[in-house]
Amino acid sequence: MNQFLLLLDKFIRVLFWGMISYFTYLIFLITIQYCPIDFDTAFLRIKQDEIILKHYQIAFFTHVYTSIFVLILGLFQISNWFRKKFTKWHKLMGKFYIGLILLAASPSGLLIGYYANGGWISQIGFMLLALFWFYFTFQAYLFTRKRDFVRHRKFMYRSFALTLSAITLRLLKVGVVEIWGLPPMDITRIIAWAGWLVNLILVEILFFIEKSRLKKLKSLV
């Protein structure tokens, strides 16, 4: 039974990393559509009223160009194998991950969220995503400074959960279209919230399971 559980755990881990790596590659393909800078491509074709604004141009391309690096760096940050094998690289890449979010990706995402399609429901959803992304990442940084690595790890996982919203909101968008066939603006309102709340809920469930396991182990000692 124990061997079966170990094999199942290994299978789930391999599946998780395989899926995340694949979808990160797809996000990379989306990103390079905006290289070189083009105001009339992909998503920007439906944002012609906003893209004429200089501050929106700066925010949009800042967000696009930094978020892909944040996503890739985050993959290495949550890898226990990488952290143990390459401790110095883990620390260095962690600084870049935190710096890119706090100084560029989150602030630019906040401004983009203000101009989100779907009205105030979408705007609040996307702006909260940017604010929580900043908060969780900043907390992870503060706990590193305090050398409280247990809380640092938890907030980094929460931060990366929001980083992964770049993937989940697109998956949910396709799912909602296929299953319900809702109007575009209704879909935008749904993914503006579900695209990151689903990830956060899953992370908190994992923390709860982990805490329950530790309690059982302590009770056996």
Residue, then its C-alpha position, 0 to 999 in steps of 0.5 A: m500500500n505504501q509503495f502504491l502511494l509513493l508511486l501515485d505521489k511521484f506520478i502526480r508530481v511528474l504530471f504537475w510539472g509536465m503540465i506546468s512546463y507545457f503551459t508555460y511554453l504556451i504563455f511564452l508563445i503568446t508573449i513573443q507575439y508582442c515582440p517587437i512591440d505591436f499595437d495591433t496584435a492579439f489581445l490589443r486588437i480589442k483594446q484600441d481605445e486604451i492602447i493609444l494612452k501612453h501610460y497603458q502602453i507602458a503598463f501593458f508591455t511592462h506586464v507582458y515582458t516581465s510576467i513571463f520571466v516571473l512565471i519561469l523563475g517561479l517554477f524554479q522557486i517552488s522546486n524542492w529539488f532545485r532549492k536543495k541542489f542549487t541553494k545559491w541559484h535559488k536565492l539569486m533567482g528568488k530575488f529576481y522573482i520578488g523584484l520583478i513582481l514588486l517593481a514591475a509586474s504587479p504595479s503594471g497589472l494593477l493599472i491594466g486591471y483598471y482598464a479591464n473589459g467587463g466593467w467594474i466586476s472585472q476591474i475589481g477582480f483583476m485589480l485585487l489579483a495585482l494587489f494580493w500578488f504584491y502583498f503575498t510576494f512582499q510578505a515572502y520577502l519580509f519573512t526571508r529577512k526575518r529568517d522565518f523560512v516556514r512562513h516565507r515558503k507559504f507566502m511564496y506558494r501563495s505568490f506563485a499561485l497568483t503567478l499561475s493565474a496567467i495559465t488558469l484564467r486562459l484554461l478557464k476561459v476555454g472551459v467556460v466557452e466550451i461548456w456554457g458558451l456565455p457572452p465574451m463579457d460574462i466570461t471575462r467577469i468570471i475569469a477575473w475572479a475564478g482565474w486566481l481564486v481557484n489557485l489560492i483555494l487549492v494552495e490553502i487546501l494543500f496547506f491544510i492537508e500538510k498541517s493535518r499530516l504533521k499533527k498525525l505524525k506528532s501524535l504518533v511520536 
